[in-house]
Amino acid sequence: MPVPAAPVGQPKKAALAAWIGSALEYYDFFIYGSAAALIFPDVFFDESDPATATLLSLATFGVAYAARPVGALFLGHFGDRLGRKKIMVFTLILMGLSTFLIGCLPTRDQVGTLAPVLLVLCRVLQGISAAGEQASANSMTLEHAPPHRRGFFTSFTLSGTQGGQLLATLVFLPVAALPEDQLLSWGWRVPFWLSVAVAVVGFVIRRRLEETPAFTQQTASEGVVRLPLVILMREHWADVLRVIAGALIASVSTIFTVWALSYATSDSVGMSRSSMLWVGALANLVALAAIPLWATLSDRIGRRPVYLIGAAGSAVAMFGYLWAISTGSYPLTLVLGIVAFGVVYSAANGVWPSFYGEMFTTRVRLSGMAIGTQIGFAVAGFAVTFAAQIAGPDGDGWLAVAVFTAALCVPPVIAVLSARETHQVPTERLGEHRSRATSQPETVSA
């Protein structure tokens, strides 16, 4: 049965809610990345051993990614049972609260080893929140979108993520410019405290959004799925594996955002914090325009070729970007950073929300996207920690890190080559190639 058309204006409203909510949520998530690279080694870890302090600080960045698969199991389950809207509101509140608490934490000098323990706990809560954020927002926009423009509308979730990263960078610019004593005492806390405003604005926006026609019809006609995970693993296990492999492309983002920032501002290169933050800001600004353009192209020529450009191109572009940093040339670093992250990586980043979501039926879409992406993202999160080890004791082994990043781009390439093209498949037929014969015993009335 065809899915009823969304009410007039609802696709745009859903895309706007996804964009703003993701921007606000990932503002919280990415300010942690900047702080982990620039501030936390001095505030929460042993300053007498800078290399180990940096390694441990970057490891806390990856902790949230380890928590993501666990959060995906629960939030994906309830998202396919209760609806996309409720999960979108819940994840925003949880992210805002956990981020605000990070800004209130005592330092290592104040409470000793309890400080990093509390930091990790808050980071875990951030990871659980992020596990359901993108999957619920992607499902919401995809199921509201016109069939021939699903790529464009779902891309707003990821352009919102880039907007949040841009906002986080811009907030950190004046903070990073503070005198060292003010920066380490109170300045670093301000971006985290601002998450209260972030949560309030996002809550208001998402509370006004309607549930999707596809989810409403599915629950009315088939009932609520009791155990989405069972159906997902039985009927869509191959697609879940593809999404896991594809999600490793996020390693490009974490290496660019965190490790490269730490490397460029280290003693071996010596670039300033503010100048490197501007590289990230301008690259994200370009990405805001590039992501919907790549997504629109995928609506015309397909998801697979556009995603392939992003995955294979990122493997090559990272060599150029890290080499540019190693030369100490800021203009070269700026240009290649914008090309690598703002343009090339945006091809994969703008297409995966529709590409992954179109692999699954409505009844397990949120679970499939959440579990698949978050397992892959967990590896991507710890890619920063591995990169810090691969770079050697002096932290300047950029070539080894570039090879490592390129290797993590290989599974996404394999995933896209083995996947079906879905950009012209009607919304109600997405994922229906899987057997539905045993679906009725596993549902209950809505």
N, C-alpha and C positions, 0 to 999 in steps of 0.2 A: 504494500500500500504506500503510495507517495506520501512523503512528509508534508504536512500543511505548510504553506509559506509563512514566514515570520511576519508579525505585524509590521506595518509601515514604519520605517525608521529604526526598528529593533536591531537589524544587523549592524548599523552604524553605532547605535547605542552600546551594543555588546562589545564591538571593537574598541570603542572609547573607554568603556569600563575596564576591558582587559589591558589596554595601553596604560591608563593612569594607575590602575591597581598594580600592574607589574612594575611600572616605573617606581612607584612608591615603595613597593615591597623589596625590589632589588636595590634600591638606594640603601636600605638597611643592610642588605646582604653584602654589597660591595664596599661600603665604608669599612667593614671588617677587613676586607682584603687589603685596602690601603694601609690601615692601621697595623695589620700583621706584618707588612713589609717595612714600614717606616717607624712605628712607635712601640709596639708591644715587646720587641726584644729588650728594650731598655726599661719598660715599665713592669712587666710580669716575669721576666726571666733573669738569669745571672749575668750581670753586665761584665763580669771579669772574663767571660769566655764568649766574645761576640759571635763567633761562628756557630757555636752550639745554641746560643740564644736565638739566633736567626732561624736555625733549622727547626727548633722547637716551636717557635712562633708560627712558621709556615705550616708546621704539622697541625696546629690548632685550626688553621684555615681548612685543612682537609678533613677534620673531624666532622664538620657539618655534612660533608659529602658521604661520609660513612653512615651517618644517621639517616640520610635520605631514603635508602631502600626500605628501612623499617617504617618510616613515615609513609612511604608510597603504598605499602601493603594495607595500612589502616585507612589512609585518606582515599586511596583508590577504591577500596571496598565500599566505604560510606558514600563516596561520590557517585558510584553507580547505583547505589540503593536510595539515597536521599536526594540526589540532584547536584548539579554543578554549582548553583548559586550558594548553597550553604557552606560548601567547602571553600569557595572563594572568600567568603566573609571570615570564616574561622582562621584560615591561614594568614590573613592580613593582621588580625588581632594578635595572633601568637607571635608573628614576626616583630610587630611593633613593640610588644611587651618585652620580649627577650633582648631586643636591641637596646631599649631604654635601660634595662638592668645592667648591660655591659658598661654603659656610661657611669653607672653608680658603683662599680666594683672597687674594692680596695686594692692597692698595689702590692707588689712583692715586699717592698720595704715596710709596709704596714702590717701585713698578716702572714708573711712568709709564703710557704708552698700552697697555702689555701687559696691564694690569689689565682694562680693558673688553673687550679681545680674548678673554681667558680666560673672562670672564663670558658673552660671547656664545656661546662654544663649549659651555659647560655648559648654557646655555639651549637650544641646539639639541638636545642630548641629551635634555633634558626634553621637548621638543616631539615627538621621535621616539617616546619612550615613551608619551606621552599619545595619540599617533595610534592606537595599537593597544589602549589600555586600555578605553575605553568600548565600542568595537565588539566586542571579544572578550567583555567582561562582559555586554553586552546580548544577544549571540548565545547565550551560555551560559544566561542566565536565561530567554530567550524559548523556547529549545528544550527546557528542562526543565519549563516552566510548563504547567499544565492549559490547554487551548485557550480556555476561557471566562474565564480570569483572566490572560491574557498581559500586559495593560496593567498590572495591579497588580504582578505579580512583576518585570517589567522596570523598573518605576519605581524599584526599590531601587538600581539603578545610579546614577540621578540624585539620589536622596535621599542616597546615599552621597557623591556629589560635593558636595552642599550641606553634609553633615556635615564633610567635609574642609575646606571653606571656613570653616565655623564654628570648627573646631578651630584652623585657621591664625590666624583673627582673635583667638581667646582666648589663644593663645600670644603673639601680638604685643602684647596689651594691657599686660602687665607690662614687656615689653621697651621699648615706646614710652614708658613712664613713667619710664625710667631717666634720670639726668642726661645732658645732651647729650654730654659727653666720653666717658662710658661706653657710651652707645648707639652712637656712631660708631666706637668703638675695638674693642669685643668683644661688646657686647650683641646687635647685629643678627645675629651669627653663630650664636647658640644655637639658634634655631628650625631652622636648616639642619642643624646637627649632629644634632638629634633625629631626622633622617630615617633614621639607622641603626636605631633601634628600630622605626621605621615599616616598614622593609623586612623586618626579621626577623619581625615579627608577621604581616604580609601573606603572606610566603612560606609560613609554617607553615599558615595557613588555606587557601590556594589549592592547595597540594600535595595536600591530602586530598580535593579535589573530583573527582568522576567526570566523564568526558567525556559529552556529551549523547547521548541515544538517537537523536535525529534525525541527528546527524553520524555516529554509529557505523553506523546502518542505511544511510545514503547511501554511505559508503565500502565497505560490505560488498556492496551490491547493484549499485552503478554504478561503483565504483572511485574512486580519488583523482583529482580534476580536475588536469590538468597545468598548464593556464594559466587560472586563474579570471578573470583580467582580460579575456581574449579573449571568453569567454562573457558576462561582465558587460556589456561594451561592445556586444556584438551583440544580446543579448536583453533587457537592462535599461537601456539608455542613457537612456531617458526618465525612469525612476525615479531614476537617478543624478543627473540634472539637477534633479529635484524635491528630492532630499535636499540638494544643494548650495544651492539657493535657500532651503530651509527652515532650514538650518544658520546662515544669516545672523542668525537670531533670537538667537544667542549674543552679538551685538553689545550687546544690552541688558545682559547680564551683565558684559561687560568695561567698558562705560561706567560702570555702577553701581559695580563693584568697584574700578576703578583711577582713571579720569578724575575721577569725582565726588568720590572721596576726596582726590585731589590738589587739586581746585578748592575744596572746602570748607575745607581746611587752609591754603590760600594766604593771602597778606596781604590780598587783596581781600575775603575773607569772614571769615577769622580764627577758625574753629572749631578746637577742640583735636583732636589726633590721637586721643586716647583716646575722646572722645565720638563721633567719627565711626566709629571701629572698633566701638563698641557698636551703632551703627545697622546695620552689616553683620552683626554677631553676632545681633542680635534678628531681623533680616529672614531670616537663614538658619535660625534656630530655628523661625520660623513656616513656612518652606518645607519643613522636615522633616516637618511634619504635613500641609501642603497638597498636596505632590507625590503621595503615595499616594492621597489623597482624590480628586484630579483624575483620576488613573489609573484608580481604581475606577469613577468616573463614566463614563470612556471605554469600559470593559468593558460598560457598560449601554446607552449612547446612541451610541457610536461615537467613533473617534479624531478625525475631522475637526471636529466642532463644538467639542470641548474645546480642540483645538489652535488653532482660529480665535479663540476667546476670549483665549487667551494672546498670540497674535501681534498681533491688532488692539488688544487692551487695553493691551499694553506700549507701543505707539506713543503712546497717549494718556497713560498713567501717567508716562512719563518727563518730559513737560512739567511735570507737577505736582511731581515730585521735585526736578528741577533748579531750578524756580522757588522751591521752599521753601528750598533751600540759599542761593539768591541773597538771600533776605530776612534771612538770619542767624538765623532762629528755629530753635533746636534742637528743641523739641517738635514743630513742624510738619514739620521734616525727618525726624524719627524716625517719625512716623505715616505720612507719605506714602512714606517709604522702605520700610517694612514692607508697605504696601499694594502698591506697585509691584513690588517684587522678591519679597517673601515670598508674596504671594497671586496677583497677576495673572500675572506671569512664570512662576510655577510651573505654570500650566495647560499651557503649551506645553512646559515643561521636563520635566514628568512624563509626557507622552504621547509625545514623539518617539522614545524608545527602542523602543516597540512599533510605532509608526506607521511609522518608517523600516524596521525589521527585517522587518515583514510584507510589504514590497514585493518581497522577494527570496526565491529558493529557498535551501534549505540549502547547496547546493554553492557559492554565491557570496555568501551573506549577509554574512559578515564583511568580505569585500572591498568589497561594495556600500556597507555602512554606513561603513566606515573611509574609503574614498576620498571618498564624497559628503560626509560630515560634515566631514572635515578640510580639504577645499578651502573649504567655507563658513566653517569656523572660522578659516582663515587670514585671510580678509577681516575677520572679527570681531576677531581679535587686533590687527590694525593699525588698527582703528576708533579705538582709544585714541590712537594717534599722530595720525591725521587730526583727531580731536576737539581735540587740543592745538593744532593749527594753526588750525583753524576758530575756536577760542575767542579768537583775536587775541593781540597782543603782551602784553597784561595778563592773559590767561588767564581772563577773566570773561564771555566771550560765551556764556552758558549757553543762550540761545534758539537760536542757530545750531546748537549741539551737540544740542539736543532735536529740531530739525527733521531734522538729519542722522541721528539714531538712528531717528526715525520713518520716514524714507525707507528705512532698512535693514530695516524690518519689512514693507515692501510685498512683496518677493519671497516671503517665507514665506507671506503671505496668498494670493498667486497659486498657490503650490505646493500648498497644502492644498485650494484650490478645484478644482484640476485632478486631484487624486489620487483613487484608488478608496477606498471604505470597506472595511476588511478585518477588523474586530473579530470578525465571526462566521464567518470563513473557517477551516476546519480547518487545523491546523499543516502537515500533509503536502501541502496544496493551495496553500499560500502561494507566490505567484509563478509558478504553473504555467500561467498564461495565455500565457507566452512559449513559443516553439517549443523542443522538446527533441530534434528529429529528428537534429541533428548532434552530440549530446552524447557518443556513444560513442567516436568517434575521438579525443576529447580527454581521455580518462580512462585511467588505468592501474589495475591491480588493487591493492587495498588491501594 
